Amino acid sequence: MTAARVVNDTVENAKATPDQAQPYAELGLKDDEYQKIVGILGRRPTDAELSVYSVMWSEHCSYKSSKVHLRYFGETMTEEMAAKLLAGIGENAGVVDIGGGDAVTFRVESHNHPSFVEPYQGAATGVGGIVRDIMAMGARPIAVMDQLRFGPLDAEDTKRVLPGVVRGIGGYGNCLGLPNIGGETVFDEAYIGNPLVNALCVGTLKVEDLHLAFASGTGNKVILFGSRTGLDGIGGVSVLGSATFEEGEERKLPAVQVGDPFAEKVLIECCLELYHAGVVVGIQDLGGGGLACATSELAAAGDGGMRVDLDHVPLRAENMTAAEILASESQERMCAVVAPENVDRFMEICAKWDVNAAVIGEVTDEADRLAVYHQGELVLDAPPSTIDEGPVYNRPFERPQWLDGVQTKTEVEKSDDIVGTWLKMVASPQLCSRDFITQQYDRYVRGNTVQAKYANSGVLRINEESNRGVAVSADANGRYTFLDPNMGARLALAEAYRNVAVTGATPVAVTNCLNFGSPENTDVMWQFREAVHGLADGAAELAIPVSGGNVSFYNQTGDTPILPTPVVGVLGVIEDVSTALPHALTAGDEEYTLILLGETKDEFGGSVWQDISGQGLAGLPPQVDLANEARLAEYLHGSDTISAAHDLSEGGLSQALFEMLLGSDLGAQLDLSPVHEDLFTALFSESASRVLIAVTRDRADIAVERAVSAGIPVAVVGSTLNDGTLHLGDTSIEMDDLAQAWAATMPSHFDHATAPNSAV
């Protein structure tokens, strides 16, 4: 039996029926956008064309509301910064030449709305998508990270979403054999109904193996390979990522993709062998927008046109229309451009790995023309550049009138109960143990993870001969960014930069994922613009390039947006990972001197203390001078006097000290008077540009002298003891008490979570 013939809306039919009504509004297109498409084509679009334009002109795929501001990254990048990149903004992922013929690629991307609708598959396919972005650069994926945001820990929405998201990340990443080397999980009421699931992937390649996405060379074949194309995910990330949620939207199940990590694992190995064989001219992964995105982007980046025949696309559902085939976001698929003489070898390699592959088209000499056929009929005939580029909106933005009132509320009440406050801080959802989450991830698979658990940054060996490696961190603070978007973005950059630096690595590049509310809200657009400028200017001050990024808008329920959350990732290079600085001390008879680098000020705006004490979100965030961050990085790089180093961020010195001593059976005799005259401020302030270091007693003077010489404020704050107690004058607190409070919070909210051993 043969499948029933699908009746498509053809180009000829579109010409003959110009007045036929079309559901463009239901597909997310505005009236003027639809008319612009009609103007481009000189007629009404076919159903397939309407589907393709609606997907590719969605906010998620086209960046139509953000492009005008994202250009600032290029405007602020110097030639020296750009020279550090082999591939940058506009490519699937940024690629950095780190020396010795080695290159590293990394990128972070959002899968927020799909993860709210169907937490497991939404998060799993978020991991799968970012991994394919790395594969498309010619690289082997070597690790993943995640940046997660949920509502309050005790919210019903969190109880529904968090377990599925965590299982999805762990299930997909573990099956791929990729270590999860770090990340961040934040709980805040602002994310109820709009969780953020940002996935980061790191890959490694040789410089000469770099591949880019373009379709050039008349007669070259277009090959679709990987999983078959089905009905899952149609309008998934492209539509869900470009709409505001309303009540009940969590039931949009058909729009969420379904992932198969084992298929992707095979696809990774297949791609690497294809690259090694030299049979690929250009390549693109199929993620948001599916085949519509891959073909239009490849054609737009090439020097000719493209003809595609959908009859050759391997399908797993019967009677799919051209529009459905083009818009499907079925996972684990790639699209390659291959010279005719290499097609047989390409197919042999795919067959070896049991990967479906089919020639679905070819590059033509018709410049800027994408022609798509289905069942012998022309169903799409359009300039691919108009599909790929999309409209550009310069949406109105204005500094919110309410912000002045928020920023002027600078007074923060403190507490005289130091012990009670410290216990409350470590047990808070913001600072408590994430073991319930991270123990579901494999951190050490592949054997090249140097640091991961509780570390400031994930550290990986990438060259087993030279021992060269990388450190990666991703950070954000929506509370800071709400109070001052420009400074909030700078603080996220500073924290990620510092987290990399405290391992002894040299920061070399930046990536980002900018999560905001609706761009149609003038307050949100102002926050977005300010954050972009803060990040771009900050990167320029640090002289490290922004290699690329992702924008996620419409993260709001009704009229209430999330906290503006610019996630910033920083990649650092370390020549010998065996010299990487640890974040914590281990048990032993050695006595260490504890030294604080950086200046502590009375800065509590947006802090954990302000939050857990119920004083509301107000004031100004900590102020950061990135020159201080650069001085700290220089101080930490290659130092042989430091035994451990820990950055100070959320929770301030109290959290850094606790995490440095956790599991070591050590205590400390402390004197914080050199840090700040007020003990509460010394412990819990969140001033930026600070690092706690531990050095052996015989090297303390050297460490202090080096800091003074470098112009870094320095204070000796105490020395370690073997009694497991923290002594602060007449006040003392047991490390075991802090550890138990820290470990118990998440298990108390999730029945199947077990309180971890604090010494693990």
C-alpha positions in Angstrom: 0.0 0.0 0.0 1.1 3.6 -0.7 0.5 6.5 1.7 -2.3 8.8 0.8 -1.2 11.8 -1.2 -1.0 15.0 0.7 -2.7 18.0 -0.8 -0.3 20.9 -0.5 -0.8 24.6 -1.1 1.5 25.2 -4.0 3.1 28.3 -5.4 0.9 28.2 -8.4 -2.2 27.9 -6.2 -1.0 30.8 -4.2 -0.7 33.0 -7.3 -4.2 31.9 -8.4 -5.9 32.5 -5.0 -4.5 35.9 -3.8 -7.5 36.6 -1.5 -7.4 33.2 0.4 -7.5 33.9 4.2 -4.5 32.6 6.1 -4.0 31.9 9.8 -0.9 34.1 10.2 -2.0 35.6 13.5 -2.4 32.2 15.0 1.2 31.5 14.0 2.5 34.6 15.8 2.8 37.0 12.9 1.6 40.6 13.1 -0.5 42.2 10.4 2.4 44.3 9.1 4.8 41.2 9.2 2.3 39.3 7.0 2.1 42.2 4.6 5.9 42.4 4.4 6.0 38.7 3.5 3.5 39.3 0.7 5.6 42.2 -0.5 8.8 40.0 -0.5 7.1 37.2 -2.5 4.9 39.4 -4.7 1.9 37.2 -3.8 0.4 35.5 -0.7 2.6 32.8 0.8 1.8 29.2 0.5 1.1 27.2 3.7 4.7 26.0 3.8 6.0 29.5 3.2 3.8 30.9 5.9 4.9 28.2 8.3 8.6 28.8 7.5 8.4 32.6 7.8 6.4 32.4 11.1 9.0 30.1 12.6 12.0 32.0 11.4 10.6 35.4 12.2 9.7 34.4 15.7 11.4 36.2 18.5 13.4 33.1 19.4 14.8 32.5 15.9 15.1 36.0 14.4 16.1 38.2 17.4 14.0 40.9 15.9 13.6 42.9 19.1 17.1 42.5 20.3 19.3 42.8 17.1 19.4 46.5 17.3 20.9 46.4 20.7 23.1 43.3 20.3 25.1 45.1 17.6 26.7 47.0 20.5 28.8 43.9 21.2 30.5 44.3 17.8 30.8 48.1 18.2 32.7 47.7 21.5 35.0 44.8 20.4 38.5 45.9 19.5 40.6 44.2 16.8 42.8 42.7 19.5 39.7 41.1 21.2 38.3 39.8 17.9 41.6 38.3 17.0 41.2 35.9 19.9 38.2 34.3 18.2 38.2 31.7 15.4 34.4 32.1 15.3 32.2 34.6 17.0 28.8 36.2 17.1 26.4 34.8 14.5 27.9 31.3 14.4 26.4 28.3 16.2 29.0 28.8 19.0 32.0 30.8 19.7 35.4 29.2 19.1 38.7 30.3 20.8 42.2 29.4 19.8 43.9 28.5 23.1 47.3 27.7 21.7 49.2 24.6 20.8 46.8 23.8 17.9 43.9 23.4 20.4 40.6 25.3 20.2 37.6 25.4 22.5 34.0 26.2 21.6 31.3 27.0 24.1 27.8 28.4 24.2 24.8 28.7 26.5 21.2 28.7 25.3 17.7 28.8 26.8 15.0 26.1 26.8 12.7 27.9 29.3 9.2 27.6 28.1 9.4 24.0 26.9 10.8 23.1 30.3 7.7 24.6 32.0 5.3 22.8 29.7 7.0 19.4 29.9 9.9 19.6 32.4 11.7 16.3 31.5 11.7 16.6 27.7 12.0 20.4 27.8 15.3 20.2 29.8 16.6 17.1 28.0 16.2 18.5 24.6 17.7 21.8 25.8 20.8 19.8 26.6 20.6 18.0 23.2 20.2 21.2 21.3 23.2 23.0 22.8 25.3 19.8 22.3 24.5 19.9 18.6 25.5 23.6 18.4 28.9 22.5 19.6 29.0 19.5 17.2 28.2 21.9 14.3 31.5 23.7 14.8 33.5 20.5 14.2 34.1 19.9 17.8 33.7 17.0 20.2 31.4 18.0 23.1 33.2 17.4 26.4 31.1 18.8 29.2 27.8 20.5 30.0 26.7 23.0 32.7 23.3 24.4 33.6 21.8 27.6 34.9 18.4 27.0 36.6 15.8 29.3 38.1 12.6 28.2 39.8 10.0 29.7 42.0 10.3 29.4 45.8 11.5 26.0 47.1 8.1 25.3 48.7 5.9 26.4 45.8 3.7 23.8 44.1 5.0 24.9 40.7 8.6 24.3 41.8 7.7 20.8 43.1 6.2 20.0 39.7 8.9 21.5 37.5 12.2 21.0 39.3 12.4 17.2 39.6 11.5 16.8 35.9 14.0 19.4 34.8 16.8 17.8 36.9 16.0 14.3 35.6 16.0 15.6 32.1 19.4 17.3 32.3 20.9 14.3 34.1 19.2 11.7 31.9 20.3 13.2 28.6 23.7 14.3 29.6 24.6 11.1 31.5 23.5 9.0 28.5 25.7 11.1 26.2 28.6 10.4 28.5 29.2 14.1 29.2 30.2 15.3 32.6 28.1 18.1 34.2 30.8 20.3 35.7 28.8 23.0 37.4 26.1 25.5 37.2 23.7 27.4 39.5 20.2 26.9 40.9 18.3 29.9 42.2 14.9 30.1 43.9 12.8 33.2 43.7 9.1 34.1 43.5 9.7 36.0 40.3 10.2 32.6 38.5 6.9 31.0 39.4 5.3 29.9 36.2 8.5 30.9 34.2 11.4 28.7 35.2 14.7 29.4 33.4 16.6 26.4 32.0 19.8 27.5 30.4 22.1 24.8 29.2 25.8 25.3 28.4 28.1 23.0 26.5 31.9 23.0 26.0 33.6 21.3 23.1 37.2 20.8 21.9 38.7 20.6 18.5 41.9 21.2 16.6 42.2 24.6 15.0 42.2 23.1 11.5 39.0 21.1 12.1 36.7 24.2 12.5 33.5 23.9 10.5 31.0 26.7 9.7 27.4 26.8 8.5 27.2 27.7 4.8 26.0 26.2 1.6 28.5 27.0 -1.3 29.5 25.3 -4.5 27.0 24.8 -7.2 26.1 21.1 -7.5 27.1 20.3 -3.9 24.5 18.0 -2.2 22.4 18.8 0.8 22.2 15.8 3.1 19.9 15.4 6.1 21.2 12.8 8.6 20.2 11.6 12.0 16.8 10.8 13.4 13.7 10.7 11.2 11.4 13.7 11.0 8.1 13.5 12.9 5.3 15.6 14.2 6.9 16.2 17.6 8.1 19.7 18.4 6.3 21.5 15.6 6.4 25.1 16.6 8.2 24.0 19.8 11.1 26.2 20.9 10.4 28.8 18.2 6.8 29.4 19.2 7.0 28.7 22.9 10.1 30.9 23.1 8.2 33.8 21.5 5.1 34.0 23.6 3.9 35.1 27.0 2.5 32.4 29.2 -1.0 32.5 30.5 -2.7 30.1 33.0 -3.0 26.6 31.6 -0.1 26.9 29.1 1.7 24.0 30.8 -0.5 21.7 28.8 1.0 22.6 25.4 2.5 19.2 25.2 2.5 18.6 21.4 4.8 21.6 21.0 7.7 20.1 23.1 10.3 18.1 21.4 11.1 14.5 22.4 14.8 13.6 22.7 16.8 10.4 22.3 20.2 10.8 23.9 21.4 7.4 22.5 20.7 8.6 19.0 22.6 11.8 19.7 25.6 9.9 21.1 25.8 7.9 17.9 25.4 11.2 15.9 28.3 12.8 17.8 30.6 9.9 16.8 29.3 9.9 13.2 29.9 13.7 12.9 33.4 13.4 14.2 34.3 10.7 11.7 32.7 12.7 8.9 34.9 15.7 9.8 38.0 13.5 10.1 37.3 12.1 6.6 37.1 15.6 5.2 33.8 15.1 3.4 31.8 18.1 4.8 31.8 21.5 3.2 29.3 23.1 5.6 27.1 21.9 8.4 24.2 23.1 10.5 22.3 21.4 13.4 18.5 21.2 13.4 17.2 22.9 16.5 14.6 25.7 16.8 12.9 26.0 13.4 13.9 22.6 12.3 14.6 22.0 8.6 13.2 25.5 7.7 16.0 27.0 9.8 18.8 24.8 8.7 18.2 25.1 5.0 17.5 28.9 5.0 20.5 29.6 7.2 22.8 27.4 5.1 21.5 29.0 1.8 21.6 32.5 3.2 25.3 32.1 4.3 26.3 30.6 0.9 27.1 32.1 -2.5 24.3 30.5 -4.4 20.8 29.2 -3.9 19.4 25.8 -2.8 16.8 23.3 -4.1 15.2 20.9 -1.6 12.9 18.0 -2.3 10.9 17.0 0.8 10.0 13.6 -0.7 13.5 12.4 0.2 13.2 13.4 3.9 13.1 10.3 6.1 9.8 10.5 8.0 8.4 8.7 11.0 4.8 9.9 10.6 2.5 9.4 7.6 0.9 12.1 5.5 3.0 14.9 6.8 2.5 18.2 4.9 5.3 20.3 3.5 4.7 22.8 6.3 4.9 20.1 9.0 8.1 18.6 7.5 9.8 22.0 7.4 8.7 23.2 10.8 9.2 19.9 12.7 11.7 20.2 15.6 12.3 16.5 15.9 15.6 16.1 17.7 19.0 14.5 16.8 19.2 15.8 13.2 22.0 17.6 11.3 22.2 19.0 7.7 25.4 18.9 5.7 26.6 20.3 2.4 28.8 17.7 0.6 30.6 17.7 -2.7 29.2 15.1 -5.1 32.4 13.1 -5.2 32.2 12.7 -1.4 28.6 11.6 -1.1 29.3 7.9 -1.2 31.9 8.1 1.5 29.6 10.3 3.6 26.8 7.6 3.3 29.3 4.8 4.1 30.2 6.6 7.4 26.6 7.2 8.3 25.8 3.5 7.6 28.7 2.4 9.8 27.1 4.3 12.7 23.6 3.2 11.7 22.6 6.8 11.2 19.8 7.6 8.7 21.0 9.8 5.8 19.4 11.1 2.7 20.3 13.6 -0.1 17.4 16.0 0.0 18.7 18.7 -2.3 21.6 20.6 -3.8 23.2 24.0 -4.0 22.2 25.9 -7.2 23.6 28.8 -9.1 20.4 30.8 -8.6 21.7 33.3 -6.1 19.5 33.9 -3.0 16.7 31.5 -4.1 15.4 28.7 -1.9 13.1 26.4 -3.8 11.4 23.6 -2.0 9.3 20.8 -3.6 7.0 18.2 -2.2 5.3 15.5 -4.2 6.5 17.1 -7.4 5.0 20.5 -6.6 6.8 23.8 -5.8 5.7 24.7 -2.3 8.2 27.3 -1.3 10.0 29.8 -3.5 11.7 32.6 -1.6 15.0 34.4 -1.0 16.6 32.6 1.9 18.1 35.8 3.2 14.7 37.2 3.8 13.8 34.1 5.8 17.0 34.1 7.8 17.3 37.8 8.6 13.8 38.6 9.6 12.5 42.0 10.6 14.3 44.4 12.9 12.4 46.3 15.5 13.6 49.3 17.5 11.1 48.9 20.2 10.5 51.8 22.6 12.3 51.7 25.9 12.3 53.9 28.9 13.8 53.9 32.4 11.0 52.8 34.8 9.6 55.6 36.9 9.4 53.2 39.9 13.1 52.5 39.9 14.1 55.7 41.7 11.8 54.8 44.6 13.3 51.3 44.8 16.9 52.5 44.6 16.6 55.1 47.3 15.6 52.5 50.0 19.1 51.8 51.0 18.7 51.1 54.7 19.0 47.4 55.6 18.4 46.2 59.1 21.1 43.9 60.6 21.0 41.4 63.4 23.0 41.1 66.6 22.6 37.3 66.5 25.7 36.3 64.4 25.4 32.6 65.0 21.6 32.6 64.3 22.1 34.6 61.1 24.9 32.4 59.9 22.8 29.3 60.4 19.9 30.9 58.7 22.0 32.0 55.7 23.6 28.6 55.0 20.2 26.9 55.3 18.4 29.4 53.0 17.3 28.2 49.6 19.7 30.6 48.0 22.8 29.1 49.7 21.9 25.6 50.8 23.4 22.4 49.4 22.4 21.5 45.9 23.4 17.9 46.3 19.9 16.7 45.6 20.3 18.1 42.2 24.0 17.6 41.4 24.1 14.0 42.6 21.8 13.1 39.7 24.5 14.2 37.3 27.7 12.4 36.4 30.5 14.8 37.0 33.5 12.7 36.2 32.6 10.5 33.2 35.4 10.6 30.5 38.0 11.0 33.2 39.1 14.5 32.4 37.2 16.4 35.0 39.7 18.1 37.4 37.2 20.1 39.5 33.5 20.1 39.6 31.8 19.3 43.0 31.3 22.5 45.0 34.0 24.1 42.9 34.1 27.8 41.9 34.5 26.7 38.2 34.4 23.4 36.4 38.0 22.6 35.3 38.6 20.1 32.5 41.7 18.6 30.9 41.4 18.9 27.2 44.9 17.8 26.1 46.2 14.7 27.8 49.7 15.1 26.4 50.3 18.7 27.4 47.8 18.7 30.4 46.3 21.9 29.0 42.8 22.6 30.2 40.0 25.0 30.6 37.9 26.5 33.5 34.3 27.5 32.9 31.8 29.3 35.0 28.4 30.8 34.4 26.7 33.2 36.7 23.8 35.6 37.1 21.9 37.5 39.8 18.5 38.7 38.8 18.0 40.6 42.1 21.1 42.8 41.4 20.0 43.3 37.8 16.5 44.4 38.8 18.0 47.1 41.0 20.5 48.3 38.3 20.5 46.4 35.0 23.8 47.8 33.8 25.6 47.0 37.0 23.8 43.7 37.4 25.3 42.5 34.1 28.7 43.7 35.1 28.4 41.9 38.4 27.5 38.6 36.6 30.5 39.1 34.3 32.7 39.9 37.3 31.6 36.8 39.2 32.1 34.4 36.3 35.5 36.0 35.5 36.5 35.8 39.2 35.3 32.2 39.5 37.5 31.2 36.6 40.5 33.3 37.9 40.4 31.6 41.4 41.3 28.3 39.7 44.5 29.9 38.4 43.2 30.0 34.8 43.4 33.0 32.5 39.9 34.2 31.4 39.8 34.4 27.6 36.2 34.7 26.3 32.6 35.4 27.2 29.2 33.9 26.2 25.8 34.8 27.5 22.1 33.9 27.7 19.9 37.0 28.3 16.6 36.1 29.9 14.0 38.9 30.1 10.3 39.6 30.0 8.3 40.8 27.1 10.1 43.2 24.7 6.8 45.0 24.2 7.2 46.3 27.7 9.2 49.5 27.7 10.6 48.8 31.2 11.8 45.4 30.0 13.5 46.8 26.9 15.2 49.4 29.0 16.5 46.7 31.3 17.6 44.6 28.3 19.5 47.5 26.7 21.2 48.5 29.9 22.3 44.9 30.6 23.7 44.6 27.0 25.7 47.8 27.4 26.9 46.8 30.9 28.1 43.4 29.6 29.6 44.7 26.4 31.4 47.6 28.1 32.6 45.3 30.9 34.0 42.8 28.5 35.8 45.6 26.7 37.3 46.8 30.0 38.5 43.3 30.7 39.7 43.0 27.1 38.0 39.6 26.5 35.6 39.1 23.6 32.0 38.2 23.7 31.9 35.1 21.5 28.2 34.8 21.1 25.0 34.3 23.0 21.3 33.8 23.2 18.3 36.0 23.9 15.1 34.7 25.6 12.2 37.1 25.7 8.6 36.7 26.9 9.6 35.2 30.2 6.6 36.4 32.0 3.1 35.4 33.1 0.5 37.9 32.1 1.9 41.3 32.8 4.5 40.2 35.3 8.0 39.6 34.0 10.7 37.6 35.7 13.7 39.3 37.3 16.0 40.4 34.4 18.5 37.6 34.3 21.5 37.9 32.1 23.5 34.7 32.5 27.2 35.3 31.7 29.6 32.4 31.0 33.4 32.9 31.0 36.0 30.5 29.6 39.5 30.4 31.0 42.7 28.6 29.9 45.1 26.8 32.3 48.3 25.5 30.8 48.7 22.6 33.4 45.5 21.5 35.1 47.6 19.8 37.8 48.4 23.3 39.1 44.7 24.4 39.3 43.9 26.0 42.7 41.3 24.1 44.7 38.4 26.0 46.3 38.6 24.1 49.7 41.1 22.8 52.2 41.4 19.2 53.3 42.1 17.6 56.6 45.6 17.6 57.9 48.1 18.9 60.4 49.1 21.9 58.3 48.1 25.3 59.7 46.8 27.8 57.2 46.6 31.5 57.3 43.3 32.9 55.9 43.6 36.1 53.9 40.9 38.2 52.3 41.8 40.0 49.1 39.6 43.1 48.2 37.6 45.7 50.0 34.5 45.1 52.0 31.8 47.8 52.1 28.4 48.0 53.6 26.6 46.6 50.5 23.4 44.7 51.0 21.1 45.8 48.1 19.8 42.6 46.5 21.7 40.4 49.0 20.8 37.1 50.4 20.4 38.7 53.8 18.0 41.3 52.5 15.9 38.5 51.0 15.7 36.0 53.8 15.1 38.7 56.4 12.0 39.8 54.5 13.1 43.4 53.9 12.1 43.4 50.3 14.2 44.0 47.2 15.5 47.6 47.3 18.6 49.8 47.3 21.6 49.5 45.0 23.5 46.3 44.2 27.2 46.1 45.1 29.3 48.4 42.9 32.1 46.7 40.8 35.2 48.2 39.3 36.4 45.6 36.8 39.9 46.9 37.0 40.0 45.3 40.5 38.8 42.0 39.0 41.7 42.1 36.5 44.2 42.8 39.3 42.8 39.8 41.3 43.1 37.5 38.2 46.7 38.6 37.6 47.5 37.9 41.3 46.0 34.5 41.2 47.4 33.4 37.9 50.4 31.0 38.3 50.7 31.6 42.0 52.6 28.9 43.9 51.9 30.5 47.3 48.2 29.7 47.5 46.8 26.4 48.9 43.1 27.2 48.2 41.1 30.1 46.8 37.4 30.9 46.9 35.5 33.8 45.4 33.1 35.9 47.5 29.7 36.5 46.0 26.2 35.6 47.4 26.5 35.2 51.2 29.8 37.1 51.3 32.7 36.0 53.5 30.5 33.8 55.7 29.6 31.5 52.8 33.1 31.5 51.3 34.7 30.6 54.6 32.1 27.8 55.3 32.6 26.3 51.8 36.4 26.5 52.1 36.4 24.5 55.3 33.4 22.2 54.6 34.4 18.5 54.9 37.9 19.2 56.2 37.2 18.8 60.0 39.0 22.2 60.3 37.9 25.2 62.3 39.4 28.7 62.5 40.4 31.4 64.9 39.1 34.6 63.2 39.6 38.3 63.6 37.5 40.3 61.1 38.2 43.7 62.5 40.6 44.4 59.6 37.8 43.6 57.2 35.2 46.0 58.5 34.5 47.7 61.8 31.0 46.1 61.9 31.2 42.3 62.3 27.8 41.7 60.6 29.0 43.6 57.5 32.4 41.8 57.5 30.6 38.5 57.4 27.6 39.0 55.2 28.2 41.9 52.9 28.3 41.0 49.2 30.8 43.5 48.0 32.4 42.4 44.7 36.1 41.9 43.7 36.9 39.8 46.8 38.6 36.4 47.2 39.4 34.4 50.3 42.8 32.6 50.0 44.4 30.1 52.3 48.2 29.9 52.5 50.6 27.9 54.6 51.8 29.9 57.6 55.3 30.2 56.2 54.0 31.9 53.0 51.6 34.4 54.6 54.0 37.3 54.5 54.8 36.7 50.9 51.1 36.5 49.9 50.4 39.8 51.7 53.4 41.6 50.2 52.3 40.5 46.7 48.8 41.9 47.2 50.1 45.2 48.5 52.5 45.4 45.5 49.6 44.7 43.2 47.4 47.4 44.7 44.9 44.9 46.1 43.4 45.6 49.6 44.4 42.8 51.9 43.5 41.6 55.4 44.7 38.6 57.4 41.4 37.3 58.9 42.6 34.3 60.9 44.2 30.9 60.9 42.9 27.3 60.8 42.5 25.0 63.8 41.9 21.3 64.0 38.9 21.6 66.4 36.1 22.0 63.8 34.9 25.3 65.4 34.8 28.9 64.1 35.9 31.3 66.8 35.0 35.0 66.5 36.0 36.6 69.8 33.5 35.6 72.4 31.3 34.0 69.7 31.8 30.5 68.3 29.9 28.2 65.9 30.5 24.6 65.1 31.2 23.7 61.4 29.1 20.5 61.9 26.1 22.7 62.9 26.5 24.8 59.8 27.0 21.7 57.6 23.8 20.0 58.9 21.7 23.1 58.4 23.2 23.6 54.9 22.5 19.9 53.9 19.0 19.6 55.3 17.0 22.2 53.4 16.4 20.5 50.0 15.7 17.0 51.5 13.0 18.6 53.7 11.1 19.7 50.5 11.6 16.6 48.4 10.6 13.3 49.9 13.0 11.3 47.9 16.0 13.5 48.6 18.4 12.2 51.2 20.5 14.6 53.3 24.0 14.1 52.1 27.0 13.6 54.4 28.4 17.0 55.0 31.9 15.6 54.6 31.4 14.2 51.1 
